[in-house]
Amino acid sequence: MDQVNTSSRVPAQTVVALIADSLRAVGLPPADAGEVATLMVEADLTGADAHGVFRLLQYVKRLRAGGVNPKPNIRVEKTAAATAMVEGDNGMGHLVMARAAETAIELAADAGLGWVGARGSNHAGAAGVYAAMPLPYGMVGIYGVVASANHMPVWGGIESLLGTNPVAIAIPAGEEAPIVLDIATSVVSYGTIKSHRLQGKPLPEGWMVNTKDGSPLTDPARSNEGVLLPIGGYKGSGLALVLGLLAGPLNGAAFGRDVFDFNFNDTDISNTGHFIIALDVKRFTPLEVFKSEMDRHLRDLRRSKTLPGFDSVRLPGQERRSRRADRIENGIPLPRELVAQLETFARELGIKPLSAR
């Protein structure tokens, strides 16, 4: 591959190989390293650019420091016909959540519904990756998590006691792209703030406020002086709260003051909690009938009249499928600043850098 520059796209398998080699270099077994790499790059392929290879350096840093167990004994306990708990043994969150999603699908195939909680986990990347896993089985997927750092106060407060606690919901369709809603409960994810800081891009007003006087905070280098704002005011704050309670205390995982900022702590065990639900569509209506109805309604929505200034109506996940196809065909766009970091990082680890692959 030619030397990567500002406009270069890097083949997806090249990025997967870089990640897998990096994780093997710090102790992950080859199969686990490959699985994590594939799940990380799935985030990049679908457009969650702040949750894929962008996170590699931080993951490796915590693995090296002992904050994450490279060889976990991930255990699944079925607690009822439609429920189970996954004990992650402080392993990579991607491995824990892949096991949780597989378990939820298995439960739903038998019982019609599978609700799986997870504890002893870590940051797992993009929420939509896991919510979408039940889709090929004709199932709805719902995912929630306690974020790996607190960056929001409860509504009316100033202390950062809530995470951006994302939620993702995936609903199958027929010929139309499935609906995949993947949102943080803050206006933007903190990963987006970190991406802006890396690239030296100012933050738009409305993303963060200064905790001292409530004024807009637009300098990403000063993000530690502010808090993220929730979506929809008190409604977003309430959503972050209930998602956090379902993913945290319900599973015996961290929440509130128990959550530390994994951006600045590489050694402590985070005990991240997640949940995932798989719902078998055919237990309610024939799958093909449901898909046909989904297509009909989605087309109605897409073809509806637009407001002045809008070229088209946009549905959650509508661009996900086309973006994924484009990036598989043409490569993943990586910012120049990130590529420079990855080049240096690869040489420090003693593995082949992007530019040599």
N, C-alpha and C positions, 0 to 999 in steps of 0.2 A: 504494500500500500504506500502511496506517496505520502510525504510529510503532511500531517493534518494541519489545516489552516482554518481561518475564521468560518469559511463557508463549507467546509468539508462535511460530508456525511460518512459515518463509519458503519460498515456492515454489521448487522446485529450479531452474527455469530462471532465476529471479531471481539465485540464488546463482551459477549458471554464468555469467551475464552480468557480474556483479560481478567474478568471478575473471578472466574473459577480458579485460575492460576494463583491469583492473589490470596484467595481464601484457603487454598491448599497450602500456600506458603506459611500461613499462620495457624495451621493445625487442623483444619476441617478435613474429614475423610473425602476422597475424590467424589463419591456419589452425592454427598451432602453439598459439597462445594458447587457441583454442577447444577443441582436442584435450586439452590439459592441464586446462582447466577442467572438461570433461566427465568425465575420469578422476578428478579430485579430488572432484567431487560424487558420483560413483559410490561412493566410500568413505563419504560422508555418508549416502547413500541406504540402504546396506546395514548401517549401524550402526557403522562404524569412525570414530567421531566425532573422534578425535584425529589423523586422517590426511587429512582433507578440507580444507575452507575454514579450519579451525583453523590450518593450516600456511601460509596465504597470506602473512602478514606476513613470516615468516622467509624464504620463497622470494624475495619481492620485495627484501628486504634484501640477500640474497646476489647477486641479479641486479644490483642497483644498484652493489654494491661490486666487481663483476667476478669474483666467485667462481664464477659460472655463466655459460656462454656462451649468450646469447639466440638466436643464429643458428647452431647447430651443423651440421656436415656429417656426419650419422650414416651410417656405412658398414656394410654387411653382407658378410662373407666366408664363403662356404660352404666348409667344410674337409673334408667327406666327405659320403657319401650321407645321413647322419642327423645331422650336426653343423654348427654355424656359430658364428661369433664376430661380435658387434656392437661396433663402436668408436663410443662415444657422443660424442666430441669435446667433453666437458664440458658436454653439453646437459642440459636438464631430464630428470630420471630417468623421468618419465612418458612422454616421447617415446621415450626409449631402450628402455624395457621394452615399450611398445606395439609397436615395431618387432621386438623380440626375440620376443614372443609370436606375432606374425603369421608370422615366419620359422619358428618351431617348428611351427606348425600346417601350414604349407606342406610342411615336411620330412616330418612325420608322414603327411600325405596321400599322399606318394610312397613313403616307406620304412617306414611303420608307427610310427616313432619319430622325434622331433626333439628334440635337446638343444642348446640355444643358450646360450652364455655372453655376458656383456657386461662391458665395462670402460669407463673414461672416463665414467662416469655419475654420477648424484647421487641424493639421496633421491627415491623414487618413490611414496611414500604407502603405501596398504594392500596387503599381499601378496595378499590374496584377490582383488582386482580382476584381477590378471594370471593367477593360477591358474585363475580361472573363464573366461577367454577361450576356451580350447579346448572348453568344454562344448557350445556350439551345434553343433559339428562332430562330436559323438559321441566326444569324446576326453577322456581324463584329463589334468589339468593339475597340474604340481608346480613350485613356485617357491621359491627361496631367495636370500638376500642378506646381504652384510656390512652391518650397521647403520652409520648415519652418525655414530656416536659410540660409544665404549667405556664401558659402564656396569656391566660385570660382571667380576669376577676369574675366572681359571681356578680350579677346585675346590681349596680349601685355600690359595689365595693371597689377597692383599689389593690388588694392583695391578689397575686396570681395563684389562685387555688384550683382553677379549671384548666384542662388541656384544650387543644383545638378539637378534640374528640370527634373524629370523622365518622360519617355513616355512609354506607354504600348499599344500593338496592339494584338488583339486576332482574329484569323481567323478560322472558323469551318472546320472540316474535317469529313470523314466518319468513317471507322474503324481505321484509323491512329489517333494519338493524335493531337488535334488541335494545330495550331501554336500559341504560346503565347510569344511574345517578351516583356520583362519587363526590361528596362535598365535605369540607371541614365545617365545623360549626362556628368558626371565625370567618371573617370576610375573606381571608386567604390563609393558607397553611403557613406554618413557620418555615417549612422547607422553601417556600417561595421567597420569604424574607432573606434566608441564607443565600439563595441563588442571586438575588439582587445585590447582596453584599459582595459576593464573589465577583460579580460583573461590574460593580461600582455604579449600579443604576439606582436613582432615587426612588423612594416609595411614594406612590400616589397618596394624597390626603384621603383619610377615611379608612386606612388599613390599621394604623397604630396611633396611640396617643401617649403623650408623656405623663408619667404617673405623678409628677410634681404639680402640674397645673392643668392637665387635661388638654393641652394644645396638641395639634397634629405633629406627629413625628415622621419626618420624611427621609432622614439620613439613616440608611441601613446599618452603618457602622455604630450607631447609637441605639440599636434596637434593645439592648439590655436596659435602657432607661425607660422603656415603655411597655405597654400591654397591647395585645391584639384586640380589635373590636369584634363583637359577635355579629353574625348575620341577623338582621331583623331585630336589633335591639334586645329587649328582654326575652323575646321568643328564642333567639339563638342561644342565649345564655341558659335558658331552661332546657333546651334540647341537649346542650353540652353536659348539663348536670345529669339528666336522666340516662343518657348514653353511658356516661362515666360510672354511674351507680350500677347499671346492668353489666358492664364489662369488668368493673373493679370489685366492689364489696360482694356482689353476688357470687363471684368466682374465688374469693379469698385473695384478690390481687390488689395492687396499690391504687390509691385514690387520694385526692386532696393533698394534704400536707405530707403524705407518705411518698408522693411522686417527687423525684429530684430531676434536675435538668441534665439529661444524658449528653447534652452538648458540652458540658463542662465537668462531667464526672465519668471517668473511664473505668473505675474499679469496682463500684458498688453494684449489687444485684438489683435490677430495676423492678422485677416481678410485675411485668406488664400483663394486663388482663385484656382479653378479647372475647367476643361471642360471634357465632355465625349460625344462621338459620337457613335451612333448605326446606322448601315447600313444594310438594309434588303437585303440579297443576292438574293432572288427570284425576285427582281425588275430588275435584270440584266441577270440572267440565272436561270433555274430551280434548286432548292436547291439540289436535289439528283444528278443532273448532275455535279454541282459544287463540291459536296463532293467526287464524284467518281474521278473527275479530280484532286482534292487535294490529294486524296490517291495515285493516279498514280504517280504524280510528287514527292510527299514526299518519296515514296518508291524508286524512281529513285535516289533521293538525298541521302537517307540513305545508299543505296547499292553502291554508287559511291566509286571509289578507294580512299584510304587514303594516306596521306603523311607519310613518315617514321617518326616513333615516335608516331603516332596516332593509337589507337586501332579501332576507329570507327568515322564516321561522326556524328556530333551532331547538331540537329536542335533546334531552340528556342521552348521551351515547351515540348520537347520530353521526358525529364525525369520528368516533372511536374506530369503527370498522374500516373506514376509508383511510384514516391516518395510519392504522396498523398495516394495511396492505401497502401503502406508499413507503413506509419505513422498512418493511421487509424487502421491498423491491429496490429502494434507493438508498437505504442506510439511515442511521439515527443521527440527527443533527446534534452536535456537541459544541457548546461555547468554547471559544479559543482559550479562555481562562481555565476551564475545567480540563481541557486536553493538556495544557501545560502542567497542571497539577498531577494528572495521571501519568504523564511521561516521567516526571521526577520520581513519583511514588513507585512506579514499576522498577525503575533502576535501583532504588533503595531496597526493594524487596528481592532484587536479583532475578526478576522475570522479564520476559520480552516485552518492551513497550509497544504502545499502539502503532507508532511509526514504523516498527520493524515487522509487523504482523501482516 
